[in-house]
Amino acid sequence: MSKIFFDVGISMDGYMAGENRGPQNPLGDNGTHIHHWMYNQKAFLKSFGINRGEDGEENKLLDHTSSRAGAYIMGKRMFEEGEANWPEDLYKTTVFVLTSEKREPWIQQGSTVFHFTNEDLQLVIQKAKKAAGGKDVRIQGGADTIRQFLNAGLIDEFNLHTAPVVLGSGIRLFDHIHRDRITLEIGNVFHSGQAVHTQYKVYNKM
């Protein structure tokens, strides 16, 4: 059965992004430091057409996360940052962007198609599952979009990559979560010198 999941990096003090986030400053001030563990992994570099990189446990984790996702859902703010910086056909599948802006689908060269919608989250999930063709659906971000799906009881599991970085301010992942509706169970955990990788299973009490 298709699962709904998210997979994000955070700082030790719980931030997904720093201050002054925008298309010219993706992830905000010092926000990219959260993801240093990822930048030299073979699976990450491959998405940018670079055929080199590390091939250990962290690379296997990245490769698995990418291969399990058959469709993506993201918020408007994340899309606007990415539109200015992502290479063509990064996602190689269907992406649903949550926005009130009316816009025709953006069909990229390759197999990436962005659909823009302000429909109910449940309906977007239904469409994403259909597009995923039996694979899982990844809630790509940002933090506000992830919180909406968590609070609606629509997340089955998630992975956190906690970096040894303190941002001090910015955009926190778990602010305004309805914690009385969610119970978490820790799954797989491993670490490198640059991050602790933790899987959480979500039990919703809606």
C-alpha positions in Angstrom: 0.0 0.0 0.0 1.3 3.5 -0.9 2.6 5.5 2.1 2.6 9.2 2.7 6.0 10.4 4.0 8.4 13.3 4.3 12.2 13.3 4.5 13.9 16.5 5.7 17.0 17.8 7.3 16.9 19.9 10.5 19.4 21.7 12.7 20.0 20.6 16.3 17.6 23.3 17.5 14.8 22.2 15.2 15.1 24.5 12.2 14.5 23.5 8.6 15.7 26.8 7.2 17.4 30.0 8.4 16.3 33.6 8.3 15.9 35.6 5.0 14.8 32.6 2.9 14.0 33.2 -0.7 14.8 32.3 -4.3 18.1 34.2 -4.1 18.9 32.6 -0.7 17.6 29.0 -0.7 17.0 27.6 2.8 17.9 31.0 4.3 21.0 32.1 6.1 23.2 29.1 6.8 20.4 26.7 6.0 22.4 24.8 3.5 24.7 23.7 6.3 22.0 21.3 7.5 22.5 19.3 4.3 26.3 19.1 4.1 26.1 15.3 4.8 24.3 14.9 1.5 26.2 17.0 -1.0 28.9 14.6 -1.8 26.7 11.5 -2.1 26.5 9.8 -5.4 22.7 9.7 -5.5 22.5 13.5 -4.9 25.1 14.3 -7.5 23.5 12.0 -10.0 20.3 14.1 -10.0 22.5 17.0 -11.3 24.1 14.9 -14.0 27.4 14.3 -12.1 28.7 10.8 -12.1 30.8 10.6 -9.0 30.5 10.7 -5.2 30.4 8.6 -2.1 28.6 5.3 -2.1 28.1 4.2 1.5 25.2 3.9 3.9 24.1 7.5 3.5 24.1 7.2 -0.3 21.9 4.1 0.0 19.5 6.0 2.2 19.3 8.8 -0.4 18.9 6.4 -3.2 16.1 4.5 -1.4 14.3 7.7 -0.5 14.4 8.9 -4.1 13.3 5.6 -5.7 10.3 5.0 -3.4 8.7 8.4 -4.3 6.3 8.1 -7.2 4.8 11.6 -6.7 5.6 14.7 -4.7 3.6 17.5 -3.0 5.1 20.8 -2.0 4.1 24.3 -1.0 4.2 27.4 -3.1 7.2 28.9 -1.3 9.3 25.9 -1.8 8.4 25.8 -5.4 9.3 29.4 -5.9 12.7 28.9 -4.4 13.3 25.8 -6.5 12.0 27.2 -9.8 14.9 29.7 -9.7 17.5 27.1 -8.9 16.6 23.5 -9.8 17.9 21.8 -13.0 15.3 20.7 -15.6 13.5 17.5 -14.8 14.9 17.1 -11.3 11.9 15.2 -10.0 11.2 12.9 -13.0 7.6 12.4 -12.0 4.4 14.3 -11.1 4.6 17.2 -8.6 1.6 18.9 -7.0 2.2 22.5 -5.8 -0.2 23.8 -3.2 -1.1 27.4 -4.2 -4.1 29.7 -4.8 -2.4 31.0 -8.0 -4.1 29.7 -11.1 -1.6 28.3 -13.5 -1.5 25.7 -16.3 0.6 22.6 -15.7 4.3 23.1 -16.3 5.6 20.2 -18.4 9.3 20.0 -18.3 11.7 18.3 -20.7 11.8 14.7 -19.5 9.1 13.4 -17.2 8.6 16.1 -14.6 5.2 17.8 -14.6 4.2 20.4 -12.0 0.4 20.7 -11.3 -0.8 23.8 -9.4 -3.8 23.3 -7.1 -5.7 24.8 -4.1 -7.8 21.7 -3.6 -8.5 19.9 -0.2 -5.5 18.0 1.1 -7.4 14.7 1.0 -8.2 15.2 -2.7 -4.6 16.2 -3.5 -3.4 13.0 -1.7 -5.8 10.9 -3.8 -4.5 12.5 -7.0 -0.9 12.0 -5.9 -1.4 8.4 -5.0 -2.9 7.8 -8.5 0.0 9.5 -10.1 2.5 7.5 -8.0 1.3 4.3 -9.5 1.7 2.2 -6.4 4.9 4.0 -5.1 4.8 6.2 -2.1 3.9 9.9 -2.0 6.5 12.3 -0.6 5.5 15.6 1.1 8.5 17.6 -0.1 8.1 20.7 2.0 8.4 23.3 3.2 7.8 23.3 7.0 4.3 24.8 6.8 3.1 22.3 4.2 4.5 19.3 6.2 2.7 20.6 9.3 -0.6 20.8 7.4 -0.4 17.2 6.5 0.8 16.1 10.0 -2.0 18.0 11.6 -4.5 16.5 9.2 -3.4 13.0 10.1 -2.2 12.2 6.6 1.5 11.2 7.3 2.4 7.6 7.8 6.1 8.0 8.5 9.0 10.4 8.2 12.8 10.6 8.2 14.8 13.3 10.0 18.4 14.1 9.3 19.7 16.0 12.2 22.9 18.0 11.5 25.3 19.2 14.2 24.4 22.8 13.4 22.7 25.5 15.5 20.9 28.1 13.5 19.3 30.0 16.4 16.4 31.3 14.3 14.5 30.7 11.1 11.7 28.3 10.2 11.1 25.5 12.7 9.6 22.2 11.6 7.4 21.3 14.6 5.9 24.6 15.7 2.1 24.5 15.9 1.8 20.7 15.7 -1.3 19.2 17.3 0.8 16.9 19.4 -2.1 15.4 21.3 -3.2 13.8 18.0 0.1 12.2 17.0 2.1 9.3 18.6 5.6 8.6 17.2 7.7 5.4 17.2 11.4 5.4 16.4 12.4 3.0 13.6 15.9 2.7 12.0 18.6 5.0 13.3 22.2 5.5 12.2 24.7 8.3 12.0 27.8 9.7 10.4 30.1 12.5 11.4 27.7 15.0 9.8 24.2 13.9 10.7 22.0 11.5 12.7 19.4 9.8 10.5 16.2 8.7 12.3 13.0 7.1 10.9 9.7 7.7 12.7 6.5 5.9 12.3 3.4 8.0 12.9 0.2 6.8 14.7 -2.6 9.3 14.2 -5.4 9.8 16.7 -7.9 11.7 14.7 
